[in-house]
């Protein structure tokens, strides 16, 4: 068995050369640090959004197939911003409906 397959399978580091063991350990530490930083950033973002009494909603518009993100007032439920906006979704739906007739025809 070669060293690269030992690394890929996560076998004990004593089977690796010292330089390979250092690289594997450094990669693991970097991955852990990235996860911790991402968790911290998400936590801060959530706290910021909560402090503004705003909520986020993610959904899929089935007719257009587009992902929709909505920012809303938590207390009233009022939509503050929607991406893409409703007019763009309507256009996308109309295009999808008109294009489906063109594509459905067999040759």
HELIX and SHEET records of a PDB file:
HELIX    1   1 UNK A    3  UNK A    8  1                                   6    
HELIX    2   2 UNK A   13  UNK A   15  5                                   3    
HELIX    3   3 UNK A   18  UNK A   51  1                                  34    
HELIX    4   4 UNK A   86  UNK A  104  1                                  19    
SHEET    1   A 3 UNK A  54  UNK A  61  0                                        
SHEET    2   A 3 UNK A  66  UNK A  73 -1                                        
SHEET    3   A 3 UNK A  79  UNK A  83 -1                                        
END                                                                             
